[in-house]
Amino acid sequence: MSKQLQKMSEIGLVPLVVLEDAACAKPLGEALVAGGIPVAEVTFRTDACLDIIRTMKEIPTLIVGAGTVHTVKQAEAAVAAGATFIVTPAYNPDVIDWCTAHKVDIVPGTVSPGEIEAVRARGIKFCKFFPAAAYGGTATLKALAGPFADVQFLPTGGVSLDNMRDYLSLPNVAAVGGSFMTPGKLVKEQDWDGIAAVCRGAVQKMLGLRIGHVGIHTASRAEAEELTDALCRLTGETKIVAGGGFFAGTIAEICAEPTPGDYGHLCIDTDDMPRALAYYARRGIALDPEYTFRDEDGAIRLAYLKEKVGGFSIHLRRA
Protein backbone atom coordinates (compact mmCIF):
# COMPACT_ATOMS: atom_id res chain seq x y z
CA MET A 1 0.00 0.00 0.00
CA SER A 2 1.36 3.42 -0.97
CA LYS A 3 1.84 6.17 1.61
CA GLN A 4 -1.15 8.00 0.15
CA LEU A 5 -3.45 4.98 0.39
CA GLN A 6 -2.16 4.35 3.91
CA LYS A 7 -3.08 7.92 4.83
CA MET A 8 -6.55 7.43 3.35
CA SER A 9 -6.88 4.30 5.47
CA GLU A 10 -5.91 6.29 8.55
CA ILE A 11 -8.54 8.92 7.70
CA GLY A 12 -11.03 6.08 7.28
CA LEU A 13 -13.59 8.06 5.27
CA VAL A 14 -13.61 8.94 1.56
CA PRO A 15 -16.35 11.42 0.58
CA LEU A 16 -17.76 11.31 -2.94
CA VAL A 17 -17.93 14.70 -4.61
CA VAL A 18 -20.54 15.39 -7.30
CA LEU A 19 -20.67 19.04 -8.35
CA GLU A 20 -22.18 20.82 -11.34
CA ASP A 21 -20.37 24.10 -10.69
CA ALA A 22 -16.59 24.26 -10.23
CA ALA A 23 -17.04 27.53 -8.35
CA CYS A 24 -18.27 25.41 -5.42
CA ALA A 25 -15.19 23.19 -5.43
CA LYS A 26 -12.98 25.25 -3.14
CA PRO A 27 -15.54 25.91 -0.38
CA LEU A 28 -16.63 22.26 -0.46
CA GLY A 29 -13.03 21.07 -0.24
CA GLU A 30 -12.38 23.44 2.64
CA ALA A 31 -15.50 22.11 4.39
CA LEU A 32 -14.15 18.56 4.13
CA VAL A 33 -10.84 19.64 5.67
CA ALA A 34 -12.60 21.63 8.41
CA GLY A 35 -14.73 18.58 9.15
CA GLY A 36 -11.68 16.37 9.65
CA ILE A 37 -11.88 14.42 6.37
CA PRO A 38 -9.12 15.81 4.11
CA VAL A 39 -9.83 13.60 1.10
CA ALA A 40 -12.18 13.86 -1.88
CA GLU A 41 -13.12 11.43 -4.63
CA VAL A 42 -14.35 13.68 -7.45
CA THR A 43 -16.60 11.63 -9.70
CA PHE A 44 -16.77 11.73 -13.50
CA ARG A 45 -20.52 12.33 -13.35
CA THR A 46 -20.55 15.98 -14.39
CA ASP A 47 -18.84 18.03 -17.08
CA ALA A 48 -17.20 20.12 -14.35
CA CYS A 49 -15.21 17.16 -12.97
CA LEU A 50 -11.77 18.19 -14.24
CA ASP A 51 -12.17 21.83 -13.22
CA ILE A 52 -13.26 20.66 -9.77
CA ILE A 53 -10.11 18.53 -9.42
CA ARG A 54 -7.92 21.47 -10.51
CA THR A 55 -9.56 23.79 -7.99
CA MET A 56 -9.52 21.35 -5.09
CA LYS A 57 -5.83 20.67 -5.68
CA GLU A 58 -5.19 24.25 -4.57
CA ILE A 59 -6.08 23.18 -1.00
CA PRO A 60 -2.71 21.97 0.35
CA THR A 61 -3.91 19.41 2.88
CA LEU A 62 -6.64 17.85 0.71
CA ILE A 63 -6.02 14.51 -1.05
CA VAL A 64 -7.87 14.68 -4.38
CA GLY A 65 -8.67 11.75 -6.62
CA ALA A 66 -11.03 10.91 -9.44
CA GLY A 67 -13.84 8.37 -9.26
CA THR A 68 -16.24 6.67 -11.68
CA VAL A 69 -13.35 6.43 -14.13
CA HIS A 70 -14.32 4.21 -17.09
CA THR A 71 -11.54 4.82 -19.61
CA VAL A 72 -7.83 5.40 -19.89
CA LYS A 73 -8.60 8.77 -21.49
CA GLN A 74 -10.49 9.83 -18.35
CA ALA A 75 -7.67 8.60 -16.12
CA GLU A 76 -5.11 10.57 -18.15
CA ALA A 77 -7.21 13.73 -18.00
CA ALA A 78 -7.82 13.37 -14.26
CA VAL A 79 -4.14 12.92 -13.48
CA ALA A 80 -3.25 15.86 -15.74
CA ALA A 81 -5.76 17.95 -13.75
CA GLY A 82 -4.07 16.96 -10.47
CA ALA A 83 -5.79 13.78 -9.28
CA THR A 84 -3.40 11.57 -7.32
CA PHE A 85 -5.58 8.46 -7.18
CA ILE A 86 -8.08 6.82 -9.52
CA VAL A 87 -11.15 4.80 -8.56
CA THR A 88 -13.01 2.64 -11.07
CA PRO A 89 -16.60 1.44 -10.52
CA ALA A 90 -15.76 -2.05 -11.83
CA TYR A 91 -12.85 -4.23 -12.82
CA ASN A 92 -11.19 -2.43 -15.73
CA PRO A 93 -7.82 -3.94 -16.76
CA ASP A 94 -7.00 -1.14 -19.23
CA VAL A 95 -7.30 1.59 -16.57
CA ILE A 96 -5.53 -0.56 -14.00
CA ASP A 97 -2.59 -1.21 -16.34
CA TRP A 98 -2.31 2.47 -17.32
CA CYS A 99 -2.27 3.59 -13.67
CA THR A 100 0.25 0.93 -12.73
CA ALA A 101 2.53 1.87 -15.61
CA HIS A 102 2.36 5.56 -14.66
CA LYS A 103 2.73 4.91 -10.90
CA VAL A 104 -0.68 6.36 -10.09
CA ASP A 105 -2.59 4.93 -7.13
CA ILE A 106 -5.50 2.88 -8.45
CA VAL A 107 -8.45 1.55 -6.43
CA PRO A 108 -10.16 -0.83 -8.84
CA GLY A 109 -13.79 -1.76 -8.46
CA THR A 110 -14.36 -5.40 -7.55
CA VAL A 111 -17.29 -7.43 -6.36
CA SER A 112 -16.46 -11.09 -6.98
CA PRO A 113 -13.61 -13.42 -5.97
CA GLY A 114 -12.61 -13.70 -9.64
CA GLU A 115 -12.20 -9.92 -9.99
CA ILE A 116 -10.31 -9.68 -6.71
CA GLU A 117 -7.97 -12.46 -7.81
CA ALA A 118 -7.39 -10.73 -11.17
CA VAL A 119 -6.55 -7.44 -9.45
CA ARG A 120 -4.34 -9.19 -6.92
CA ALA A 121 -2.43 -10.87 -9.74
CA ARG A 122 -1.51 -7.37 -10.93
CA GLY A 123 0.07 -6.63 -7.54
CA ILE A 124 -2.82 -4.50 -6.26
CA LYS A 125 -4.15 -5.21 -2.78
CA PHE A 126 -6.40 -2.19 -2.21
CA CYS A 127 -9.78 -2.66 -3.90
CA LYS A 128 -13.11 -0.90 -4.06
CA PHE A 129 -16.05 -3.16 -3.10
CA PHE A 130 -19.08 -1.85 -5.00
CA PRO A 131 -22.01 -1.92 -4.70
CA ALA A 132 -21.35 -3.14 -1.19
CA ALA A 133 -24.88 -3.45 0.20
CA ALA A 134 -26.25 -5.15 -2.93
CA TYR A 135 -23.53 -7.81 -2.80
CA GLY A 136 -23.84 -8.84 0.81
CA GLY A 137 -22.19 -5.97 2.68
CA THR A 138 -20.22 -6.92 5.78
CA ALA A 139 -21.14 -10.61 5.53
CA THR A 140 -19.47 -10.89 2.13
CA LEU A 141 -16.42 -8.93 3.25
CA LYS A 142 -16.02 -11.27 6.23
CA ALA A 143 -16.15 -14.24 3.87
CA LEU A 144 -13.58 -12.64 1.53
CA ALA A 145 -11.15 -12.12 4.43
CA GLY A 146 -10.28 -15.82 4.45
CA PRO A 147 -9.01 -16.40 0.90
CA PHE A 148 -7.93 -12.77 0.43
CA ALA A 149 -6.41 -11.99 3.83
CA ASP A 150 -3.85 -9.60 2.31
CA VAL A 151 -6.42 -7.46 0.45
CA GLN A 152 -7.90 -4.26 1.86
CA PHE A 153 -11.26 -2.90 0.69
CA LEU A 154 -12.99 0.44 0.22
CA PRO A 155 -16.70 -0.44 0.36
CA THR A 156 -19.13 2.02 -1.19
CA GLY A 157 -22.74 1.78 -2.26
CA GLY A 158 -25.21 1.47 0.60
CA VAL A 159 -22.67 2.59 3.20
CA SER A 160 -24.16 5.21 5.51
CA LEU A 161 -23.64 7.01 8.78
CA ASP A 162 -25.77 4.32 10.42
CA ASN A 163 -23.78 1.29 9.24
CA MET A 164 -20.28 2.63 8.51
CA ARG A 165 -18.90 1.38 11.84
CA ASP A 166 -20.00 -2.15 10.98
CA TYR A 167 -17.75 -1.94 7.92
CA LEU A 168 -14.87 -0.11 9.59
CA SER A 169 -14.70 -2.67 12.37
CA LEU A 170 -13.64 -5.34 9.86
CA PRO A 171 -9.88 -5.89 9.62
CA ASN A 172 -9.98 -5.99 5.80
CA VAL A 173 -11.75 -2.63 5.42
CA ALA A 174 -9.28 0.22 4.92
CA ALA A 175 -11.89 2.95 4.66
CA VAL A 176 -15.48 3.52 3.57
CA GLY A 177 -16.73 5.82 0.86
CA GLY A 178 -20.00 7.49 0.04
CA SER A 179 -21.99 10.63 -0.51
CA PHE A 180 -23.42 10.54 3.02
CA MET A 181 -20.58 12.90 3.99
CA THR A 182 -21.56 15.36 1.23
CA PRO A 183 -25.38 15.31 1.30
CA GLY A 184 -26.91 16.51 -1.98
CA LYS A 185 -29.32 18.86 -0.20
CA LEU A 186 -26.52 20.68 1.60
CA VAL A 187 -24.42 20.84 -1.59
CA LYS A 188 -27.35 22.31 -3.50
CA GLU A 189 -27.90 24.88 -0.76
CA GLN A 190 -24.13 25.57 -0.65
CA ASP A 191 -24.27 25.03 3.09
CA TRP A 192 -20.56 24.48 3.60
CA ASP A 193 -20.74 24.86 7.39
CA GLY A 194 -23.44 22.20 7.37
CA ILE A 195 -21.23 19.82 5.39
CA ALA A 196 -18.32 20.44 7.76
CA ALA A 197 -20.66 19.59 10.65
CA VAL A 198 -21.77 16.36 8.93
CA CYS A 199 -18.13 15.40 8.43
CA ARG A 200 -17.27 16.12 12.05
CA GLY A 201 -20.19 13.96 13.10
CA ALA A 202 -18.98 11.11 10.90
CA VAL A 203 -15.45 11.35 12.31
CA GLN A 204 -16.76 11.40 15.87
CA LYS A 205 -18.98 8.38 15.21
CA MET A 206 -16.05 6.50 13.68
CA LEU A 207 -13.65 7.27 16.53
CA GLY A 208 -16.16 7.21 19.39
CA LEU A 209 -14.17 9.73 21.43
CA ARG A 210 -15.62 10.15 24.91
CA ILE A 211 -14.58 10.78 28.51
CA GLY A 212 -13.69 7.43 30.07
CA HIS A 213 -12.95 8.61 33.58
CA VAL A 214 -11.49 11.41 35.67
CA GLY A 215 -8.10 10.87 37.28
CA ILE A 216 -7.36 12.19 40.77
CA HIS A 217 -3.72 12.34 41.87
CA THR A 218 -2.79 11.87 45.51
CA ALA A 219 0.40 11.91 47.56
CA SER A 220 0.17 8.43 49.07
CA ARG A 221 -1.58 5.09 48.75
CA ALA A 222 -3.38 5.66 52.06
CA GLU A 223 -4.77 8.96 50.82
CA ALA A 224 -5.77 7.36 47.51
CA GLU A 225 -7.64 4.54 49.25
CA GLU A 226 -9.40 6.91 51.62
CA LEU A 227 -10.55 9.06 48.72
CA THR A 228 -11.66 5.99 46.75
CA ASP A 229 -13.73 4.74 49.69
CA ALA A 230 -15.41 8.12 49.96
CA LEU A 231 -16.25 8.24 46.26
CA CYS A 232 -17.62 4.71 46.29
CA ARG A 233 -19.78 5.54 49.30
CA LEU A 234 -21.19 8.59 47.52
CA THR A 235 -21.69 7.04 44.09
CA GLY A 236 -22.41 3.39 44.83
CA GLU A 237 -19.53 2.37 42.56
CA THR A 238 -17.33 -0.65 43.27
CA LYS A 239 -13.83 -0.17 44.62
CA ILE A 240 -11.23 -1.70 42.31
CA VAL A 241 -7.55 -2.13 43.11
CA ALA A 242 -5.44 -1.44 40.03
CA GLY A 243 -1.65 -1.11 39.82
CA GLY A 244 -0.49 1.90 41.76
CA GLY A 245 -3.93 3.07 42.80
CA PHE A 246 -7.65 2.45 42.71
CA PHE A 247 -10.76 2.93 40.61
CA ALA A 248 -14.16 4.00 41.86
CA GLY A 249 -16.04 1.88 39.35
CA THR A 250 -15.50 3.40 35.92
CA ILE A 251 -15.97 7.04 36.87
CA ALA A 252 -12.66 7.87 38.56
CA GLU A 253 -9.11 6.62 38.84
CA ILE A 254 -7.33 7.57 42.05
CA CYS A 255 -3.57 7.46 41.56
CA ALA A 256 -1.06 6.98 44.35
CA GLU A 257 2.03 7.01 42.14
CA PRO A 258 3.54 9.94 40.19
CA THR A 259 1.43 10.55 37.08
CA PRO A 260 1.56 13.38 34.52
CA GLY A 261 -0.72 16.29 35.40
CA ASP A 262 -0.55 18.81 38.22
CA TYR A 263 -4.12 18.29 39.43
CA GLY A 264 -5.17 15.06 37.78
CA HIS A 265 -5.91 13.62 34.39
CA LEU A 266 -8.75 13.00 31.98
CA CYS A 267 -9.09 9.71 30.14
CA ILE A 268 -10.49 9.87 26.62
CA ASP A 269 -11.68 6.52 25.29
CA THR A 270 -11.78 5.66 21.60
CA ASP A 271 -13.23 2.76 19.67
CA ASP A 272 -10.54 3.06 16.98
CA MET A 273 -7.12 3.74 18.45
CA PRO A 274 -5.06 3.72 15.20
CA ARG A 275 -7.37 6.19 13.44
CA ALA A 276 -7.70 8.32 16.60
CA LEU A 277 -3.91 8.58 16.83
CA ALA A 278 -3.76 9.56 13.14
CA TYR A 279 -6.55 12.09 13.71
CA TYR A 280 -4.58 13.68 16.55
CA ALA A 281 -1.36 13.67 14.52
CA ARG A 282 -3.06 15.56 11.66
CA ARG A 283 -3.93 18.23 14.20
CA GLY A 284 -0.44 18.49 15.59
CA ILE A 285 -1.38 16.81 18.89
CA ALA A 286 1.69 14.84 19.98
CA LEU A 287 2.06 11.86 22.29
CA ASP A 288 4.37 11.76 25.29
CA PRO A 289 6.70 8.83 24.46
CA GLU A 290 7.63 8.38 28.10
CA TYR A 291 4.02 7.60 28.93
CA THR A 292 2.95 5.56 25.91
CA PHE A 293 1.98 1.97 26.68
CA ARG A 294 1.63 -0.92 24.24
CA ASP A 295 0.06 -4.37 24.32
CA GLU A 296 1.85 -7.66 23.73
CA ASP A 297 1.53 -7.18 19.95
CA GLY A 298 3.17 -3.75 20.06
CA ALA A 299 -0.03 -1.79 19.43
CA ILE A 300 -0.63 1.34 21.50
CA ARG A 301 -3.31 0.72 24.11
CA LEU A 302 -2.88 3.91 26.15
CA ALA A 303 -0.95 7.11 25.49
CA TYR A 304 -0.61 10.38 27.35
CA LEU A 305 -0.55 13.53 25.25
CA LYS A 306 2.09 16.19 25.61
CA GLU A 307 -0.71 18.73 25.76
CA LYS A 308 -2.28 19.55 29.13
CA VAL A 309 -5.54 21.36 29.85
CA GLY A 310 -5.88 23.48 32.99
CA GLY A 311 -3.23 21.49 34.84
CA PHE A 312 -4.82 18.17 33.84
CA SER A 313 -2.98 15.70 31.66
CA ILE A 314 -4.91 13.84 28.97
CA HIS A 315 -4.52 10.26 27.96
CA LEU A 316 -6.13 8.38 25.09
CA ARG A 317 -7.23 4.83 25.88
CA ARG A 318 -8.32 2.00 23.61
CA ALA A 319 -11.83 1.15 24.72
C-alpha positions in Angstrom: 0.0 0.0 0.0 1.4 3.4 -1.0 1.8 6.2 1.6 -1.2 8.0 0.1 -3.4 5.0 0.4 -2.2 4.4 3.9 -3.1 7.9 4.8 -6.5 7.4 3.3 -6.9 4.3 5.5 -5.9 6.3 8.6 -8.5 8.9 7.7 -11.0 6.1 7.3 -13.6 8.1 5.3 -13.6 8.9 1.6 -16.3 11.4 0.6 -17.8 11.3 -2.9 -17.9 14.7 -4.6 -20.5 15.4 -7.3 -20.7 19.0 -8.4 -22.2 20.8 -11.3 -20.4 24.1 -10.7 -16.6 24.3 -10.2 -17.0 27.5 -8.3 -18.3 25.4 -5.4 -15.2 23.2 -5.4 -13.0 25.2 -3.1 -15.5 25.9 -0.4 -16.6 22.3 -0.5 -13.0 21.1 -0.2 -12.4 23.4 2.6 -15.5 22.1 4.4 -14.1 18.6 4.1 -10.8 19.6 5.7 -12.6 21.6 8.4 -14.7 18.6 9.2 -11.7 16.4 9.6 -11.9 14.4 6.4 -9.1 15.8 4.1 -9.8 13.6 1.1 -12.2 13.9 -1.9 -13.1 11.4 -4.6 -14.4 13.7 -7.4 -16.6 11.6 -9.7 -16.8 11.7 -13.5 -20.5 12.3 -13.4 -20.6 16.0 -14.4 -18.8 18.0 -17.1 -17.2 20.1 -14.3 -15.2 17.2 -13.0 -11.8 18.2 -14.2 -12.2 21.8 -13.2 -13.3 20.7 -9.8 -10.1 18.5 -9.4 -7.9 21.5 -10.5 -9.6 23.8 -8.0 -9.5 21.4 -5.1 -5.8 20.7 -5.7 -5.2 24.2 -4.6 -6.1 23.2 -1.0 -2.7 22.0 0.3 -3.9 19.4 2.9 -6.6 17.8 0.7 -6.0 14.5 -1.1 -7.9 14.7 -4.4 -8.7 11.8 -6.6 -11.0 10.9 -9.4 -13.8 8.4 -9.3 -16.2 6.7 -11.7 -13.3 6.4 -14.1 -14.3 4.2 -17.1 -11.5 4.8 -19.6 -7.8 5.4 -19.9 -8.6 8.8 -21.5 -10.5 9.8 -18.3 -7.7 8.6 -16.1 -5.1 10.6 -18.2 -7.2 13.7 -18.0 -7.8 13.4 -14.3 -4.1 12.9 -13.5 -3.3 15.9 -15.7 -5.8 18.0 -13.8 -4.1 17.0 -10.5 -5.8 13.8 -9.3 -3.4 11.6 -7.3 -5.6 8.5 -7.2 -8.1 6.8 -9.5 -11.2 4.8 -8.6 -13.0 2.6 -11.1 -16.6 1.4 -10.5 -15.8 -2.0 -11.8 -12.9 -4.2 -12.8 -11.2 -2.4 -15.7 -7.8 -3.9 -16.8 -7.0 -1.1 -19.2 -7.3 1.6 -16.6 -5.5 -0.6 -14.0 -2.6 -1.2 -16.3 -2.3 2.5 -17.3 -2.3 3.6 -13.7 0.2 0.9 -12.7 2.5 1.9 -15.6 2.4 5.6 -14.7 2.7 4.9 -10.9 -0.7 6.4 -10.1 -2.6 4.9 -7.1 -5.5 2.9 -8.4 -8.4 1.6 -6.4 -10.2 -0.8 -8.8 -13.8 -1.8 -8.5 -14.4 -5.4 -7.5 -17.3 -7.4 -6.4 -16.5 -11.1 -7.0 -13.6 -13.4 -6.0 -12.6 -13.7 -9.6 -12.2 -9.9 -10.0 -10.3 -9.7 -6.7 -8.0 -12.5 -7.8 -7.4 -10.7 -11.2 -6.6 -7.4 -9.4 -4.3 -9.2 -6.9 -2.4 -10.9 -9.7 -1.5 -7.4 -10.9 0.1 -6.6 -7.5 -2.8 -4.5 -6.3 -4.1 -5.2 -2.8 -6.4 -2.2 -2.2 -9.8 -2.7 -3.9 -13.1 -0.9 -4.1 -16.0 -3.2 -3.1 -19.1 -1.9 -5.0 -22.0 -1.9 -4.7 -21.4 -3.1 -1.2 -24.9 -3.5 0.2 -26.3 -5.2 -2.9 -23.5 -7.8 -2.8 -23.8 -8.8 0.8 -22.2 -6.0 2.7 -20.2 -6.9 5.8 -21.1 -10.6 5.5 -19.5 -10.9 2.1 -16.4 -8.9 3.2 -16.0 -11.3 6.2 -16.1 -14.2 3.9 -13.6 -12.6 1.5 -11.2 -12.1 4.4 -10.3 -15.8 4.4 -9.0 -16.4 0.9 -7.9 -12.8 0.4 -6.4 -12.0 3.8 -3.9 -9.6 2.3 -6.4 -7.5 0.5 -7.9 -4.3 1.9 -11.3 -2.9 0.7 -13.0 0.4 0.2 -16.7 -0.4 0.4 -19.1 2.0 -1.2 -22.7 1.8 -2.3 -25.2 1.5 0.6 -22.7 2.6 3.2 -24.2 5.2 5.5 -23.6 7.0 8.8 -25.8 4.3 10.4 -23.8 1.3 9.2 -20.3 2.6 8.5 -18.9 1.4 11.8 -20.0 -2.2 11.0 -17.8 -1.9 7.9 -14.9 -0.1 9.6 -14.7 -2.7 12.4 -13.6 -5.3 9.9 -9.9 -5.9 9.6 -10.0 -6.0 5.8 -11.8 -2.6 5.4 -9.3 0.2 4.9 -11.9 3.0 4.7 -15.5 3.5 3.6 -16.7 5.8 0.9 -20.0 7.5 0.0 -22.0 10.6 -0.5 -23.4 10.5 3.0 -20.6 12.9 4.0 -21.6 15.4 1.2 -25.4 15.3 1.3 -26.9 16.5 -2.0 -29.3 18.9 -0.2 -26.5 20.7 1.6 -24.4 20.8 -1.6 -27.3 22.3 -3.5 -27.9 24.9 -0.8 -24.1 25.6 -0.6 -24.3 25.0 3.1 -20.6 24.5 3.6 -20.7 24.9 7.4 -23.4 22.2 7.4 -21.2 19.8 5.4 -18.3 20.4 7.8 -20.7 19.6 10.7 -21.8 16.4 8.9 -18.1 15.4 8.4 -17.3 16.1 12.1 -20.2 14.0 13.1 -19.0 11.1 10.9 -15.5 11.4 12.3 -16.8 11.4 15.9 -19.0 8.4 15.2 -16.0 6.5 13.7 -13.7 7.3 16.5 -16.2 7.2 19.4 -14.2 9.7 21.4 -15.6 10.1 24.9 -14.6 10.8 28.5 -13.7 7.4 30.1 -12.9 8.6 33.6 -11.5 11.4 35.7 -8.1 10.9 37.3 -7.4 12.2 40.8 -3.7 12.3 41.9 -2.8 11.9 45.5 0.4 11.9 47.6 0.2 8.4 49.1 -1.6 5.1 48.8 -3.4 5.7 52.1 -4.8 9.0 50.8 -5.8 7.4 47.5 -7.6 4.5 49.3 -9.4 6.9 51.6 -10.5 9.1 48.7 -11.7 6.0 46.7 -13.7 4.7 49.7 -15.4 8.1 50.0 -16.2 8.2 46.3 -17.6 4.7 46.3 -19.8 5.5 49.3 -21.2 8.6 47.5 -21.7 7.0 44.1 -22.4 3.4 44.8 -19.5 2.4 42.6 -17.3 -0.7 43.3 -13.8 -0.2 44.6 -11.2 -1.7 42.3 -7.5 -2.1 43.1 -5.4 -1.4 40.0 -1.7 -1.1 39.8 -0.5 1.9 41.8 -3.9 3.1 42.8 -7.7 2.5 42.7 -10.8 2.9 40.6 -14.2 4.0 41.9 -16.0 1.9 39.4 -15.5 3.4 35.9 -16.0 7.0 36.9 -12.7 7.9 38.6 -9.1 6.6 38.8 -7.3 7.6 42.1 -3.6 7.5 41.6 -1.1 7.0 44.3 2.0 7.0 42.1 3.5 9.9 40.2 1.4 10.6 37.1 1.6 13.4 34.5 -0.7 16.3 35.4 -0.6 18.8 38.2 -4.1 18.3 39.4 -5.2 15.1 37.8 -5.9 13.6 34.4 -8.7 13.0 32.0 -9.1 9.7 30.1 -10.5 9.9 26.6 -11.7 6.5 25.3 -11.8 5.7 21.6 -13.2 2.8 19.7 -10.5 3.1 17.0 -7.1 3.7 18.4 -5.1 3.7 15.2 -7.4 6.2 13.4 -7.7 8.3 16.6 -3.9 8.6 16.8 -3.8 9.6 13.1 -6.6 12.1 13.7 -4.6 13.7 16.5 -1.4 13.7 14.5 -3.1 15.6 11.7 -3.9 18.2 14.2 -0.4 18.5 15.6 -1.4 16.8 18.9 1.7 14.8 20.0 2.1 11.9 22.3 4.4 11.8 25.3 6.7 8.8 24.5 7.6 8.4 28.1 4.0 7.6 28.9 3.0 5.6 25.9 2.0 2.0 26.7 1.6 -0.9 24.2 0.1 -4.4 24.3 1.9 -7.7 23.7 1.5 -7.2 20.0 3.2 -3.8 20.1 0.0 -1.8 19.4 -0.6 1.3 21.5 -3.3 0.7 24.1 -2.9 3.9 26.1 -1.0 7.1 25.5 -0.6 10.4 27.3 -0.5 13.5 25.3 2.1 16.2 25.6 -0.7 18.7 25.8 -2.3 19.6 29.1 -5.5 21.4 29.9 -5.9 23.5 33.0 -3.2 21.5 34.8 -4.8 18.2 33.8 -3.0 15.7 31.7 -4.9 13.8 29.0 -4.5 10.3 28.0 -6.1 8.4 25.1 -7.2 4.8 25.9 -8.3 2.0 23.6 -11.8 1.1 24.7 
